[in-house]
Each structure stands twice: as C-alpha cells, then as structure tokens.
Amino acid sequence: MAKHIGIAAVSPEGSALCYRDVFRYAAKRLGERGHPIVTLHNNPLEQYVAAAYRDDWHAVAELLASSARVLAAAGADFAIVPDNLMQHGVFLAETLSPIPWLTMTELVAEAVVEDHRTAVGVIGTKMVMFGSTYQTLLGLKGVRCVVPDEADADAVDSIIFKQLLVGQVRPESTRTLLSVVERLRDKGCEGIILASTEVPLAISSENCCLPVYDSTHLLAEGAVRCALGERPIRAPGR
C-alpha cells in the first residue's frame, strides 16, 4: 500500500500542476493500479505572499504547519509544498508539524548534482532568483547558480505574478522567457532550474535550449518515490 501524500497548496496553478504530475508519474511507474492517495489543503495565497514580502518566515511556517495538521488528520503520511519560495518556511514548519516534509529544493539539487552540472540558471520570482532558495544548497555542492540581469529578472517576475500565477500563457511571454534562458546559456549555464511552479506552463524540455530541471515535476516524482518506500522521509523536526 502506497503512503498517503499530503499537498500543502500555495498557488492554485502550481499546486494543480504538481497534483497532475503525481498521477502521471504514478501511472508511468505503476500502470493503472496502486496509485497513492493524495489530499490537498490550502491556506489563502495572499497570506503566504504577504508574509514573504514582510520577511516573516515564522508566519509562513505556521501556515504550512496548519495545512500539515489538516493533512495529517486526513491520513497523510507526509507533506509537500509545491512552491519554491515557501521552501524557506518548511524547515521552520517541521517542528510544528505532526508529519514529515519532503522538500523541493533537495530534490532539485540532487538531480542537478547527479547530472554533474557545474553552473545552472535559475528562473523564478525575484525573491527566489536573488535569494538563497537554491544558491546555498547548490553552492555547498559545488554548483554555481546564475541569475538573469536586473531587466530580465523584472520581466520574468512580472510574467509570473501577472500572468502565469492566474493561468495565463501568452505567446510573447513564452518567447521572453526563452530569450532569458538563452542569455543564461550564453553566460555558461549547463541547465536551467524552473524555480517557479508556474513556469512549466511556458517552458519545457521541448522548447528550451538547455536541459530543464522542473521543480514541480521533480517534487511530484519524489513524492511518489516516497509513497512507494523508495526514498526515506525525515522525521518531523529533524
């Protein structure tokens, strides 16, 4: 029996993509039977965004932990959060949660290191691109994270918040994002981290000039592997 997966949802689009990818990967691995149970709980997106903008990660942690408590009561064995920025709150949320968490950043870092990359680009919101979401973890593993210049970062941030976050995918915006990736390639990047769960609406391995590390898909895949007992899960608070 597969373990029960709990999703602490932040953005509707990113969470929906993750939910879909869980079952696509489960079908690939298991066929038509034996798929894990998945329960999703959300707190309002605006509460997460407001807490992040005022740099209040304890508030983010409490939002995540409140979802974890609901998910645990529903029978979930562990929780994931399909949102790159909110990964900062997971480690604080662990001590408040009755079930363990699987973190997106660890899964992405493992995939990058496994491919022996030395420099990868990061595409996401400005808080993620110019923050430490991936930079610290990958830096400790000898991988350099490269981000767009200020103008490109502003364009990416605007596309995510004004379009992708509400499910809009404009052709001109896709072209802009792909152009940003091309400039990161020219800076020496060997791959690109899609460090926003909504960016896969516009960028994929089919249209990108660099190998893609899709954080949404890697989280979904990792969750299924945990559900099947193929990957250990840290105990709460560890």
C-alpha positions in Angstrom: 0.0 0.0 0.0 1.5 3.3 -1.1 1.8 6.0 1.6 -0.7 8.9 1.6 0.7 12.1 0.1 -0.4 15.5 1.5 -0.1 18.6 -0.6 0.1 22.0 1.2 -1.1 24.2 -1.6 0.1 27.7 -2.1 -0.7 28.9 -5.7 -3.6 27.2 -7.5 -1.7 26.7 -10.8 1.5 25.3 -9.3 -0.4 23.0 -6.9 -2.6 21.8 -9.8 0.4 21.0 -11.9 2.0 19.1 -9.1 -1.2 17.1 -8.4 -1.4 16.2 -12.1 2.3 15.2 -12.2 2.0 13.0 -9.2 -0.5 10.8 -11.0 1.2 11.0 -14.4 4.4 9.7 -12.7 2.4 7.1 -10.7 0.9 5.8 -13.9 4.3 5.6 -15.5 5.6 3.6 -12.6 2.6 1.5 -11.6 0.2 1.4 -14.6 -3.4 1.7 -13.7 -3.4 0.3 -10.2 -1.8 1.0 -6.8 -1.6 4.8 -7.1 -1.2 6.8 -3.8 -4.0 8.7 -2.1 -3.4 12.4 -2.3 -5.0 15.0 -0.1 -4.7 18.7 -0.8 -5.2 21.6 1.6 -4.7 25.3 1.0 -4.4 28.5 3.0 -5.1 31.7 1.0 -2.3 32.6 -1.4 -2.4 36.2 -0.3 -1.5 35.2 3.2 1.6 33.5 2.0 2.6 36.3 -0.3 2.1 39.0 2.4 4.2 37.0 4.9 7.0 36.5 2.4 7.1 40.2 1.4 7.5 41.2 5.0 10.1 38.5 5.5 8.1 36.8 8.2 9.0 33.1 7.7 7.6 32.1 11.0 4.2 33.2 9.7 4.8 31.1 6.6 5.8 28.2 8.7 2.6 28.4 10.7 0.5 28.5 7.5 2.4 25.4 6.3 2.0 23.7 9.7 -1.7 24.4 9.8 -2.0 22.6 6.5 0.1 19.8 7.7 -2.2 19.3 10.7 -5.3 19.1 8.4 -3.4 16.7 6.0 -2.4 14.5 8.9 -5.9 14.4 10.2 -7.0 13.3 6.7 -4.5 10.4 6.9 -1.5 11.8 5.0 1.9 10.2 5.9 4.0 13.2 4.8 3.6 16.6 3.2 5.0 18.5 0.3 4.6 22.2 -0.7 4.7 22.9 -4.5 6.1 26.4 -4.2 9.8 27.4 -4.5 9.8 30.5 -2.3 7.9 28.9 0.5 10.6 26.2 0.9 12.2 28.7 3.3 9.4 28.1 5.7 9.4 24.3 5.5 12.3 23.8 8.0 10.6 26.0 10.5 7.3 24.2 9.9 8.8 20.8 10.5 9.0 21.4 14.3 5.3 22.4 14.3 4.0 19.6 12.1 2.7 16.1 13.0 4.0 14.6 9.8 7.4 15.0 8.0 8.0 17.1 4.9 9.7 16.3 1.6 11.5 19.4 0.3 11.5 20.5 -3.3 15.0 22.2 -3.1 16.7 18.9 -2.0 15.1 17.0 -4.9 16.2 19.7 -7.5 19.7 19.8 -6.1 20.0 16.0 -6.2 19.0 16.0 -9.9 21.5 18.8 -10.8 24.4 17.1 -8.9 23.5 13.7 -10.4 24.0 15.2 -13.9 27.4 16.7 -12.9 26.4 20.2 -13.6 28.8 23.0 -12.5 26.6 26.0 -13.4 22.8 26.2 -13.7 20.5 29.1 -14.4 17.6 30.0 -12.1 14.2 31.2 -13.5 11.6 32.2 -10.9 10.4 35.2 -9.0 12.9 37.8 -8.0 12.8 36.7 -4.4 13.8 33.2 -5.5 16.3 34.3 -8.2 18.1 36.8 -5.9 17.6 34.9 -2.7 19.1 31.7 -1.2 16.4 29.2 -2.2 18.9 27.2 -4.4 22.1 29.2 -4.1 23.1 28.0 -0.7 22.2 24.3 -1.1 23.8 24.0 -4.6 26.8 26.2 -3.7 27.6 23.7 -0.9 27.6 21.0 -3.5 30.0 23.0 -5.8 27.3 24.2 -8.3 27.1 27.8 -9.3 23.7 29.4 -9.6 23.4 32.0 -12.3 20.5 34.5 -12.4 19.3 36.9 -15.1 20.3 40.6 -15.1 18.0 43.1 -13.4 15.9 43.9 -16.5 15.4 40.3 -17.4 14.6 39.4 -13.8 12.0 42.2 -13.7 10.4 40.8 -16.9 10.3 37.2 -15.5 8.9 38.3 -12.2 6.1 40.3 -13.9 5.2 37.4 -16.2 5.0 35.0 -13.2 2.9 37.3 -11.0 0.7 38.9 -13.6 0.1 36.0 -16.0 1.3 32.5 -15.0 0.0 32.8 -11.5 -3.5 33.1 -12.8 -3.0 30.5 -15.6 -2.4 32.9 -18.5 0.3 31.8 -21.0 0.8 34.5 -23.7 3.0 33.5 -26.7 5.0 36.7 -26.4 5.7 36.0 -22.7 6.9 32.5 -23.6 9.3 34.0 -26.1 10.5 36.4 -23.5 11.2 33.7 -21.0 13.0 31.5 -23.6 15.1 34.5 -24.6 16.1 35.0 -20.9 17.2 31.3 -20.8 19.3 31.8 -24.0 21.1 34.6 -22.3 21.8 32.4 -19.3 23.1 29.7 -21.6 25.5 32.3 -23.1 26.7 33.0 -19.5 27.9 29.4 -19.2 24.8 27.7 -17.8 24.6 23.9 -18.4 21.0 23.6 -17.4 18.0 25.7 -16.1 16.1 25.3 -12.9 12.4 26.2 -13.4 12.3 27.7 -9.9 8.6 28.7 -10.1 5.9 26.0 -10.1 4.0 28.0 -12.7 6.9 28.5 -15.2 6.3 24.9 -16.7 3.2 26.4 -18.2 5.5 28.2 -20.6 8.9 26.4 -20.6 9.5 22.7 -21.0 12.2 20.4 -22.3 10.5 20.6 -25.7 11.0 24.3 -26.3 14.0 25.1 -24.1 17.6 25.4 -25.3 19.0 24.0 -22.1 18.3 20.8 -20.0 15.4 21.6 -17.8 15.1 20.9 -14.0 11.4 21.3 -13.5 10.9 21.8 -9.7 7.2 20.9 -9.9 7.8 17.6 -11.7 10.8 16.7 -9.6 8.7 17.3 -6.4 5.9 15.1 -7.7 8.2 12.4 -8.8 10.0 12.5 -5.4 6.6 12.3 -3.6 5.6 9.2 -5.5 9.0 7.6 -4.7 8.5 8.3 -1.1 5.0 7.0 -1.2 6.4 3.7 -2.7 9.0 3.5 0.1 11.9 4.1 -2.3 13.0 7.3 -0.6 13.3 7.9 3.2 11.5 10.8 4.8 12.9 12.8 7.7 11.1 12.5 10.9 9.2 15.7 12.0 11.6 18.4 13.4 14.8 16.8 12.1 
